[in-house]
């Protein structure tokens, strides 16, 4: 069985529904340096929260599996 042009028509319809938005870079008004600083600060805050959770004895602070791997 052949599909004909159904796949192509569906792609075209999806593009028109999406408003013909291609992949465009995010325009948040920041320079690359500002963006790097913002991201670095967010990562530091996240690491600090995770360290505080680990110090408080939070569950699954190390990531990975919460249960034993034994079979």
Secondary structure, 3 states (H helix, E strand, C coil): CCCCCHHHHHHHHHHHHCCCCCCCCCCCCCCHHHHHHHHHHHHHHHHHHHHHHHHCCCCCCCCCCCCCCCC
